[in-house]
Every structure is written in C-alpha cells, then in structure tokens.
Amino acid sequence: MTTFVKAIKTINPSAEFKLKNDDIDNITWLNGTTPIAKSDIVAKKAELQTTYDNNKYQRDRKTEYPNIGEQLDKLYHDMTAGKLDATGEWHKAIKAIKDKYAKE
C-alpha cells in the first residue's frame, strides 16, 4: 500500500515534515524543507500505487518460492543427474509458481 509519506520521500528523500493520519491537508514542513505541491504528492502517490498494483504477481510468487537452500539443493540434484535441459525438479518447481502467478 502506498502512503503520502512514501510519495513525499520519493519526491524528496531529505524532506522533513509531519503528516497527521496520512492526510495531505495536515502536512507541516520542518527545518526549512521546501513544500511540495499537493498535486505533485497526489500524482506521485497514484504513480507508486499503480506500480505496486502492477507488481502483485511478484509479491505472490515470493511467498511461494521455496527457500534458497531448497532451490539450490534441487538445482544441485538436477545438475548431478544430468538434467540441465530445463526438465529437472528445480525448473518444474519454479515454473509452476511463475505459471500460477503470470506476469500480466
């Protein structure tokens, strides 16, 4: 989920401010930080949210991939069994997840 705080920090990583309840109308700019136009903050938040939404498949895949130790073990066994032609267990396991959560 994207917040106004993230949008502001994306626009100006060194910005200092207080934001109450993620309400764009409750920003106090601190220590001489140049205020960012509300329209720019709203636009950046929308852009970040779109990127986040478009990458849902990546988040879904990440939770289902076996841990790296398991992956390396499968890959090792595939290699020692001579299955480097993309038909081994490692490839099958990863492909199943990529197919389940296809990039749109």
N, C-alpha and C positions, 0 to 999 in steps of 0.2 A: 504494500500500500504506500502511496506517495503522500507526503505531507508538505505544507508550506515551508516548514523548516528545511526540508531536503531541497526544495526548489530554490530557496534563498541561498543556501550553501552551495548549490550547483552554480548559480549565477556568480556569487562572490564568496569563495571559501573562507575568506578572512572577515566576513561581515560579523559584527557583534550587535545583538538585538535581543529583545524579549518578545515573545509571542504568546499570548494567553489563549489557551484552548484551541490552538491551530486555527485561530480566527484572523483572517487577513486584515480586518479592521482594528485589530488590537496589537499592532506592532509598535514597539518602542525601539528606535535605533540608538545604539550606545557608542560611546567613545569615538565620536566623530565619523562613524560609518555613514557613507553617503546613502541616503534612502534609495531603494529600488522601487520603481513604479509598480503599483499594484497589478496593472495589466501585464507587465513583464513576468511578475511572480506567478500569476494565474496561468499565463501561457506556458511557462516552464513546467509548472505542476502538471498541466494537461499533457505536455510532451513526455514527461517522465512516466506518467501513468500509462500512456499508450505503449511506451517501450516495455514497461513492466507487464502489462496485459499481453503483449505480443510474445513475451518470453515465458509464458506459463508452461509450455512444453518442457523447457529446460529445468524448471523447478520440479516438475512432476518426475522427470527422468532421474534427477539427482537423488530423490528419495528411494528410488527403486534399484539403482545400480548396486551391485554387490560392492562390499568394501574393497579397497585397492589390494589388500592381501589376497582375498579370494580371486580377484581378477588376475593377479599375477600368477597365482597357482594354476588356474585354468589355462592361462596362456603358456606357462611352462610345460604343462602336460600335453597341450596341443602341439607344441614345438617338438617335444621329445617323441611324440607319437607320429611325427611327420605330417601333421595336419595344418600346414601353413597355407593351404589353398582356400582359406575363409570358410571352411566347413567344420571347424573344431568347436568345442564346447564354449570357449570364451566368445567366439564370434556369434554363436547361436544365442547366448545369454544377452549380450549387448544388443544384438539386432532385434530381439524380441521386445526389449524396452524401447528402442528407437522406433519400432513399428507401432507400438502401443501409444506412444506419445509423439506422433509425427510432427515435424516442423511444418507449420501451415504456410 
